[in-house]
Amino acid sequence: MLNAEAGMVEWPQERRHRLSNAVRVPQRLADIPTDLLHEVEGTSSFTALVQAMVDAFNEKADPQAKLADLSAGVDQPDAFGDYDETVRQVVLALAGVAALRKTPTREMWEYLWSLAWHSAPLETFLPQAVIAAASEAAFRDQFFAVARSVAEEAAQNPGRRAIQREKEVGGNIRVHWQKHPQLSALWRGNFERSFHAVGRDDDHVLSIVAEIDAAEFVRLLALYDYPDPVAHALMWCGAPWRFERWRAVASVAPAAFGERAKWNGSLILPLLLAIARDQFQFGLGREPTPNQVSEATNEIKSLAAEVAKTIAPRADALGCMTRWGNWLVRTAIPAVSANQLPHPTDAASQGFIEDALFDALIVEMFSDRWSPEPAPDAETWEPWCQLAAGALIALAGKALMPPAAGFLDEWHLTPDGWPTQRGQKLKLHAIPFEGAGPRADGYGARLLALPIVEVERADAGWKRFWDATATLREIVEFGDPDESNNGGWEGRTEAARLLMLQFSIGLMMMDHLIEPPRPVGYDRRTALEGLLPLLDEAVREMTAIDLFNGKFWSEAVRHLAIRRAKWLSGRAMPNGIALSAEAKPTLADFIRALAGDTENLLALVYVAQQNGVDRTTLAAAFKAAEVDINAEIAIAEHLIAISPRAIGLNEAQLEAARGVLHDTPPANSTLPSL
């Protein structure tokens, strides 16, 4: 979001802090007149104070005791006692800088900072005094050399400033990272837990250098070979609090991605991108007004554009956009799918921020530069996320639709292939798309369906896709023959999850035909007439063999029935498709299939009305199916009277069914084709 007064972009929290009523003016060295500072530095008392600091360092005097002596000397009337308290506090910081000039070593800085540990004013003013002195090129280079020496020592000795019980933690963190480096761990963040172990190892030099020169700051960060201290330094340099600081550091961060978007191990840029995502906190609250939602939506899009513009000029921009884009898709899929309508509509929708960031990256991409091939070091979750990302990039006109052949081939398993690496790879690739719970119209399935719909006629493509997973269905029905424990139930569960995802992709293929995001190269009506019965057959088969996911398959029936009644009637949209009256299955067929399943039958009635299917259509379908809705209502009422938990229906659903009962045509009436 733009601060119009200053002409700068701000993080949401940065803006809220600026506009808050609380006004806090921190003490600053810059607020003290320069002439007064020069006067202080020109006194014999100041020269003696500097020498006392140097002597204390050489003698390795106890920092806490020495600080008390130095502070007492500063307060003496014949020293600086006649100056106000702020100036007296600044004197120690100025003396520290002068002592560092005399002895520009890592050890001297470490001693000065050990003094600052015991004095809040010195901890405040010493960094400010160094930053002010760095306006002189000679001292700046001198301090940068000292800072590099400190950072090198800190990088090689994790936990050197931790309390005794946490000293080993830093070393363990470093060793673990060196054995298991993962790009996704950087995207994920959550390094706060290690601050007490390694967050103070640099003796504050990194934050000081960040204020002086962002390029030198990132050169020092590059000395670290594990992420925790880098993450802490980026936090304390102000990247999460000031967008312009984040932009400055991100612009000079070393390249993190090379040929074919391979990650080179650099930590800084991935951590900065994780910080950026975390700052999109707009605080809408539980019940925002439409105006608040609209304003936040525009601000999210605007801020996402600024983030993308910062990345675009970088030499590794394409690799960065590819790999971070995969992560954004991964995190968006479960979030968007949790919305009542699984689409990132606006700021009130879960997953909207990830979607806005990825859209902004796509805008900044050069056309036809993105590659559908996963990076050589892609993690197990990435390939299908990259396929989904590619579908969005293609829809934006920045690349060709990625081919689906490799994705479809992964599903073709023989019984011998299931327990091998091939079967394991299929399960790992699917994890981001399965989410916390299966949803037939999930966002991830919607994205994966796009390349399949475009590559060939949807009904033929789905048939080959479903036929390829016969092995998975055998495992669901009979158990995993290669599983020695649990009677094959673990394998059954894994295979069932994959089949639920597969059906969801098929359902979304249908949706893309009903309302295509862009034209397909074949007749949509013919494809839909072939696809609908194939999906219906798939649901019937899975309902019969999958004993543990009946709820999903009941919802799948409702999805198909509603699409048949509403979206394939030709009345739902201007470009809608009306299937012929003979096209099977009809709404009456779905109702007939649910006869005797009171709960799911009446749930279908309720959900259909919620989705715009009129009661007259439903009543006619019940009559054509020869299902007595009055009897089904009576059964439901009886069960609810026994116990409200005896059946998963409520009064609103019963009332919707009663409305259909009143619209049921008489026995001798002529029925419309359904």
N, C-alpha and C positions, 0 to 999 in steps of 0.2 A: 504494500500500500504506500502511496506517495504522500510525503509530508510536503504539502504545497508551499508552506512558509519557507522551508529550508531547501526545497528542491531535491530532497533525498528520499530514497525508498526506506521503509521501516518494516520490521517484523511487527505482527499484531501486538505482542506483549510490549515491545519497545514503544509503540504508539500509546498504548494504555498507560504506561508509566509516565510518558511525557505529558499526557492530558490529565493525569490524576490530580486531585486537589492537594495531596500531600506534597509540600515543597521542602526538599532537603538539600541544603547547599553544603557540599563537602569542603573541608579545608584543602586549599590548593597552594602549592608553592608559587604558581604563576600569579596569585593575587597579591603577593608581597612585592612592593616596589623594588625594581632592580637596583636602584641607588642604595637602598637600605641593605640589600644583600651584599653588595660590594663593600659597603662600610663595615659590615660584620666580618667579612673575609679578610679585610685589611688590618685587623687588630692583632696585637701580639698574643692576646688570649686565644684567638682562633688558631694561630700558628702552634701554640702550645697544645691545644686540644687535638690537632691533627697528629702531632708527634706522639701524644699520649696514646692515641689509637694505634699508631704504628708499633709503639713499644709494647702495647698490650697484645697485639698480634704476635710479635716476635717472642714474647714471654709465654704465649699460650695461656693468658690469664682467663679465669673463669668468666664467661660472657655475662652472666647475670650479675655477679658481684662488680665486674668492671663497669657495666652499664650504670649501676647505682653511683659509682664513684664519678664517672664522667658527667652524669646528669647533675649531681651535686655541685661539681665544679662549674658547670654552665650557669647554675642559678646564683653563684656568688656575685655580690654587688660589684666587685672589681673585675668581673668577667662580663657576663651578659645579663646580670640580674636586673638591670634597668630597662631591658626590653620586655615587650609583652610576651605572654606564654607561647603564642604561636611561633614567634621568631625564635625563642629559646629552643623550641622543639625542632625547628628547621635547622638550627645551627649544627646539631648532631649529624643530620643528614648531609649537610654541606661538607662537614669535616670528614664524613665517611667517603665521599667522592674524592676529596683531596688526598685521603690516605690511599685510595685505590690508584690514584694517579702516581703516587710515589712507589707503590708496590702492586703493579698490575698483574696479579696472579690469581689463579683459581682459589688458592688457599686464603688469600686476603679477602676475596669476596665471600667465601664461606664463613669466615670469621665475622665480617660485617653483618651478614644475614643472621648469624647466630645471636648477635646483639639485638637485631630487630625482632627476633622471636620473643624477646622479653619487654618490648615497648611498642604499643600500638601506634603512637605518633611516628616513631622511627620507621616502622613497617610501612606507614603511609607515605612519608616524605622522602625516604631514601630512593625508592624507584623514581619518584618525580624529579629528584635532584639529578639522578643519572640521565634521565630523558632530557632534561634541560641542558646538561653538560654535553650531551651527544650532538648538539648543534655545531660543535667544534669537531671537524673531521678527524683530527688526530686522536682525540679522546674516543670518538665513536668507534674507530677501528680498534683502538686499544680495548674497549669494552667488549666488542664483538669477539675478539680473540679470547678474552676471559670467559665470556659466555659459552663459547664453543668448548673450551676446556671443561667447564662445569657440566655441560650437556653430555659430553663424551663420558665423563665419570659417572653421571647419573644413568646413562644408557647401559653401561656395563655393570652397574651395581644396583639392581632394582631393590627398592625397600631400604635404602641407606638412611633415610630420614624417618622411617616408620618406628613406632614403639616396638619394644622387644618381641612381643608375642605375634607381631605382624611382619617382622623382618623377612621371614622365609616366604611369605605369601607372594611378594613381588617376584622373587626368583622363580617360584612355581608357575606363576602366570606367564612369565616370559618363556619358560621351557615348554609349557603346554602350547602356546601359540606357535613356537618354532616347529613343533611336531604336527600341529593341526591348524595351519593357516586357512581361513575361509573368508571369502569376500562377503558372504551373506552375514557373517558375524559383525562385520563393520557396518553394513546397512542396518542391522538390527540395533546396534548401539548397546545401551544398558551397561556402561562402564563405571557407573557411580560407585558400585560396591568396592572398587579397588582404589578409591581415592586415598584412603588413609594408609594404604600400603605403599603406593608409588607416586601419589599426586604431589608430594612436596620435595621429591628428589632433586629437582632442578634449582632449588633455592631461589625461585622467582625470576631467574634470568630470562626465561622464555617469554613471560608476559611483558617484561621490560623491552626486550628486543622487538616484540610485536608492535609496540607503540612507536618504535623508532623506524623500523624498516620491515615491511611484510615479507619481502623476498629473502632477507637474511633469516627471518623467523622460520620460514619453511625449510631453509637449508639446515637449520639446527634440528628441526623436527625430523628431518630425513635421517638423522643419526640413529634414531630409535628403530629397533627391529621387532617391536611388539606394540600393539595399539593403545594400551591403557594410558601410558603417560602422554601420548600424542592427543588422545581424546580429552584428557584433563587440561592440557595446555591450550587446546582450541577453545575449550569452555572458558578458561580464565583469561584468555586474550580478548574476550568479548564477542566472539562470533555468534553465540546464541542471543546476545542482547542488542547487538547493533548490526543491522543488515549491511551497511556500508563496510564495516570491518570484515564481515563474512565474505562480501564480494571481493574485497582487496586480497584476502588470503587465497580464496578460490581461484582468482585470476592468475596467481603466480605459483600455485601448487604444482609440484612436479608431475609429469605425465604418469598416469596410473594404468593406461591401457595401450597395448601395442598392436601388432599385426593381428588381424582377425579378432579384434576386441579381447585379446588375451590380457588378463590382469598381470602386471609385472611385480606385484607385491607391495607397491607403494601404498601407504596407509592414509595419507593426508586427504586427498580428494574424496575417497569413499566416506571417510568420517565427516567431512564437511557436508556432503550430500545428506547423510543421516541427520545432521544437525538441522539442515534446511527443512527437511520434512517435519521434524519435531516442532518447528516454530510456527506451523500453520494452525495455531490455536486461536480461533476467533470467538470462542465463548458465546455461542448462540443461546445456550440455555435449553430447558426442556420444551418450552412452548413459545418459540419465537414468532413474531408477527411476519406476515408475508413481506413487508418492507425490509425487515431485518434480514430475512433469508435472501432476498434479492440483493441487498447491499453486500452481504457476506459473500454471496456467489461471485459477484463482480470483483470483489477485493481478492478472493482466492485466485481467480483467473489472472488478474493483474499481477499479483505477487509471483505466481507460477511462471508467468512470462518473463519476469525479471530474473528469476533463477535460471531459466533456460537460456536467456540472453547472456548470462555470465558464463555458461558452459560453452556456448556456440563458438567463440573465437579460439578455443583451445585446440592444440594440435591433436589431442586425443578425444575430441568431442564426439566423434561417431562411436568409438568404443565405449565411452562413458555413457552415452545415450542408450546404446544397445544393452549394456549390462545393468545399468540402473533402471532402464525401462523394463527389463525382465523382472526386477525386484518389485517395481511399482505395480506391475500386472499381478504378480503373485500376491501382494498384500491387498490389492483391490478386489480380487475375486471373492474371498470369503466375506469381505465387508459389504460389497455391493449385493451379494446374494442374501445378506441378512435383512435387506430392505423389504418392505411389503411388496413393492414393485422392484424387481431386481435390475435396476438401471440407475446409474449415477446422475440423477436429475439436477440437483442443486446442492447448496451448502448444507441443507438439512438431511441429505442422503449420506449414509455411510459409504465410504469409498470414493466420495466425490473429490477429495483432495488428491489422492493418488491419480485419479483419472485426469484431473486438471493439470497436474504436473506432467503426466505423460503426453497429453495433448499439446502442452507447451513445448515439450521436447520435439515432438513431430513437426511442429511449425518451423522450428529452427533447423531441421534436418535438410541437407541437400537431397534433391530428388535422385532416386535410383542409386543411392550409395549404401543403403542398409542391406545386409546380407542375411538370408534365412538360416545360414549354417551356424550352429552353436559354436561358441569359442572353444579352442582346444582344451581349456581348463574349466569348461562349464560344469557347474555342480549338478547333482542328480535331479534337482527340481527344475532346472532351467529350460531343457529343450522344448517342452510343451508351452511353457510361459513365453518363450521366444516365438513360437508359432502363433500364439494368441496375440502377442504384441505385433507381429508382422501383419496379422489380419487388420488391426486398427491402423497401422501405417499405410497399408494398401487402400483402405477405405478413404484415407485422407489424400490419396493420390501421390504419395511420395515413394511408392515402390510397387512392384507387381505383387499380386496375391501369392503368398508362399505356397509351395506345392504341399499337398497332403499325403503323397505316396508313402513317405517315410513314416509318418505318424500312423497311417492305416496298417502298414506292414508290421509295426510293433505289436499289434493286437493279434496277429496270426500266430497262435501258439498250438503246438502239438502237445499231447499228454507228457511226452518226454521233455518238452521245453519249459514247462511250468516251474519245476524246481531248480532250473539252471539260472545262469546269469541273465538270460533273455527274459525269463519270467520276473526276476527280481527287478530288472530295469523297468519293465512295464509298471510294476507297482510303485516304484520310486518316482517315476515321471508323473504319475497320476495324483500324487499326494496333494499338491496345491489345489487341485480341482475337486477334491472330495470334501474339503471343509470340515466344519464341526459336525455337520449332519447333511445327508443327501437332500437335494432339492431338484425336482425334475426340470425346472426352468431356471437353473442357476446361471450366473453371469459367465463363469468359466466355460461351461458347455456352449453357451451362445457364441463365444469367441472361437472356440475350436470348430464349430459347425461351419463357419464361414468359408474356409478354404475347401471343405468337402463339397459344399453346395455348388461352388463355382467350377470345380474340376470336371464334373460330369453330371448327367441327369441324376437328381437326388434319389429317386426310388431305386435305380440300379446301384448307385453308390452305397446306399444304406443296406441293400440286400447282401452285397459282398462284405460289407463291414460286419453285419450281424452273423453271417455264415462263418466268418473267420474266428468267432469266439465260441464255437461249439465246445471246445475243451473247458472253457470257464463255466459253461452251463452244466457240463457233466460234473464238475467239481462241486458246484452248488447243490446239485441233486444227490450225488452219491458220496460226497466227501473227498478229501485230498488223499489219494492212495499213498503219497510219499511222506505223509505226516505220521510219525510213529506215536505221538502223544495227542491227547484230546480228541481222539476219534476223527481227526480230519476237520475239526470245526474251525480252526484258525484259517486253514486254506479256504474253507467255505465262505467265511466272512470276507476275506480279501477278494475272492472271486466275485462275490455278490456286490461289493463296493464298486468294482470295476464295471460290472454289468449295469449297475444303476447309473454310473457316469455315462456309459455308452448309450443307454436309452435316452438320457438327457440330451446328449448330442443329437440323436435322431429327432427328438422333439423340437430342438432348436433349428434343425435343418428345415423342418416343416414351417416354423415361424419365419425363417428367412425367405421361404417361397411365398408365404401368405403376404408378407410385407417386405419385399427385398430391399436391402440398403442400397443396392445398385443393380442394374439389369443383369439377368443371367442369359446364357446363350441357348436356351431351350424353352419349350412350352411349359409354363408353370402349372397349368391346370392338369395336363396329362401326368406330370410328375407327382402332383399332389394326389391324384386319383390312384396312383400306384403306391405312394408312400404311406398313406393313411392305413390301409389294411395291413401293410407290413408291420407298422408300429403297433397296431392292435394285436396282431398275432404274437409279437414279442412280449407285450404286456401279459397276454393270456398264458403264455408259456412260463414266464417268470412268476406269475401269481401261483401257478401250480407247483413249482419246484422250490421257490425261495420262501421257506417257512418263517424266516426271522425278519423280513422286511415288508410285511404285508401292508403296512401303512403307506410306504412309498409307492407300492404298485397300485394301491387303491387311489392315491392321489394322481398317479399317472393316467389311470382310466378317466378320472375327472378332467384332466388337462385335455385329453383327446376328445372327450365328449363335448366339452365347451368349445373347442376350436371347430368341431364339426357343426355344432348348432349355431355358433355366432360368426366366427371368422370365415367359414367356408360357405356361408349362406349367400354371399354376394351383397349383403345389406350393410355390412359393418364399416366399409370404407369405400371411397370413390373408385379406387383401383382394385377393389376386392374381387375375389374369385368365387363363383358359384359352382359347386360341384353338381353334377347331374343328379336327378332324383334317385337313379339306380345305383349311384356310387356307394359302395359299402366301406365301412359300417356307417349306418345312420345313427341319429340320436336314439331312436327306438331300439336299435341293436345294443347300444351301450346300456340302456335301462334294462333291457331283457337279460343281459349278462349279469346284472347286479340283483336280479330278483331273488328275494330271500335274504339278502344282506342289507337289512334295514338301515343300519348305521351309515354305511357308505352310500346307499341309495338316496337317503334323505340329505346327506351331506352334499351329494351331487346337485340336488334340487336347489339347495341354499347357495352354493358357490356359483352355480350357473346364473342365478338371478343377480348375484353380486357382480357378475361379469357382463350383465346386459342382455341375457337371454330372457325373452318375455315369457310370462306365465302361460299364455295361450300355446306357444310352441312346446313348452314342457308338457302341458296337459295333453296335447295331441300325441306327443311321443309316448306318454304313458299308456294312452288308449291303444295306439298301434302296437305297443309291446305286450299288450294284454296283462299289464301289471296293475293291481288294485292299490292305488296310492292311499286310499282310505284305510285299507287293512294294514298297510305299512305304518301309517300314522298311529293307528290304534296299538300296534305292537310296541312302538317307541314310547307311547304314553304309559303303557302298562309297565314297561321296564323302568322308566323314570320314577313311577310311583313306588316300585319296589325299592329302588335305590338310585339316586342321581348318578352314582358312579357305575351303574350297571351298563350304561351305554354312553358313548361319547357324543351326545347331542345335547343341545340346549334349547331354551324356549324360542329363541330367535329362529333357529333352524326349523323347528316344528311349525312356527307361524308361517314361514315361507312355504312349507309343504302344504299347509291348509289353504293358502292362497291359490296354489295350483289345483287343489281339489275343487275349489269353487269354479275354476275355469275349465274343468274337464267337460268335453262335449258330450251330448247325449249318445246313447248306444247306437241309434240309427243314423247319426250324422255322418257326413262324408269327411274323411280325414285328408289333410294335405300330405304330400309326399315328404318324408323325413329321412 
